[in-house]
Amino acid sequence: MEIIFNAVYHILKKISQWSGFTYHEVNIILYYILLPLFYMYLIARIRKQNWWLYGYLIWIVFLLLVIPDFEIFSSWLFQKSEAFLRAFSAIGWDYTLTSVLICVCFPFGLLLWLWFFIKK
């Protein structure tokens, strides 16, 4: 788990350096905007209803317009996400394990599951 955690961390840090966004901003953009956008795209294809995708895009544009400072917002949301992941220590999971399971395995599994329905 440590290897996966470190690999993802370093990839996000490199994206941060390359893009000029902070690490927190990159994390929020990936996990709260881009991954859900891709899920909505897949759901729209499965259901053959584009309103899933358009609705999500409208929602994201609206939120980005009303958030006064995306960097501050990203740091706040990252801290809340980190607290959520740390809360799993109550069942014996450390932060690294929880991060890999919830932030890597679950999104990848969901993508595979949605992809299965597209290919079906």
N, C-alpha and C positions, 0 to 999 in steps of 0.2 A: 504494500500500500504506500509505503514511504517513497518508492521510486516513482509511482504514478503521480502522487501528490507533488513531488518536487519537479517532475517533468511539466505538469500543467502550470505550476507556479512560474517556472522559468519561461515557458512559452508566453504566458500572460505578461510577464515583466518585459520580454522582448517586444511584444506588441505595444506595450506602453511606451517604451523608448522610441520605437519606430513611429508611432502615431502622434506622440506629444500629449496624449491623455495620461492621467494618473493611473496607477495600478487599480485603484478602486473604480475609476470610471470605466476602464476596460472590462473589469469583472462585471459591473452592472450592465454595460452595453451587451456583453456576450450572454449572460445568464438571464437577464430580465427583458432584453429587447430582441436580439438576434435569434437565440434558440427558440423562444416562443413564436417569433415571426415565422421561422421555418416550420414549426409544428402547425401553425395556422395554415400555412401554405399546403402542407401535406393533408391536413383535415379538409381543406377546401377541395383538393383533388379527389380525395376519397369520397366525399359527399356530393361532389360536383355542384358545390354551392360556394361561390366566391365571396359571399357576404362574411364568412368567417375571416378571411384574409383582409378584406376591406375594413371591416369593423375593427379589427386589431390595429391596422395601420392608422385609422382615424383616431383611435384611443391613444396610441403612442404619440402621434403628432400633437394632439391636444395636451397630453401630459408634458411633453417637451416645451410647449409654448407657455405653460403656466408655472413650470419650475424656474424660479428666478436665478438660481446658480446651480448648474448641473454638478459641478465639482463638490460643492457642499452637500448636495442631495445624495450623490454617490457615496461619499464618505459615511453619511448617516445610514443609508440603506445597507452598505457593506457591514457596518458595525452591527446592525440588527440581524443581518444574515449570519454573521460570525457568532453572535449570541445564540441564535437558533441552533447552529451546528454544535456549539459547545454544550447546549442543553442535553444532548444525547449522552453526556457523561453519566447521567442518572441511570442509564441502562448498561454502563460499562464501556461505551464506545468513546475513544479519544477523538480529538479534533481531526486528525489526519484520516482515520478510518471513516468518520462521518462525512468528511469532505469528499473523499473518493467515492463512497457509495451514493451519496445524494447529488453530488455535482458532476460526477463522471459516469458512473455505472447507470444510474437512473435515467439521465438524459439520453445516453447511448441506447439503453434498452427501449426507451420510448420511441426513439427514432427507428430502431429496427422493427418494433411492433407496428408503427404507422406505415413503414415501408412495406411490410408484409401485406397490409390491406390494399396498398396501391398495386402491388404485383399480382394480387389474387384475382 
